[in-house]
Amino acid sequence: MDDGRPVRDPGADEIVRSFVGQIDLLSPEREARALETVRTVARGTETERAEAERSVRAWGRYGVPVLRRLRALGAPAGALEVAGAWARAAGRAD
């Protein structure tokens, strides 16, 4: 395609500095669902735990920050440890 139309760099008229930021918010509803998911890790049946693992892995790169928030809310420590392993594994897969 470049053979028919040569690409030229016109050069910049000026260079400016810009800053970009992003804030990801956890809604109260999602926070409540996440807390219930982690509680399921602690006391759920094998089937419920498997569903909880799928949910935590679906959080992707947000998994670890969500679990930090749940720790601050007093989520069960043992369940957080298990869910944290799932979240870290999912975050690396992204």
Buried (B, 14 or more C-beta within 10 A) or exposed (E): EEEEEEEEEEEEEEEEEEEEEEEEEEEEEEBEEBBEBBBBBBEBEEEEBEBBBEBBBEBEEBBBBBBEEBBEEEBBEEBBEBBBEBBEEBBEEE
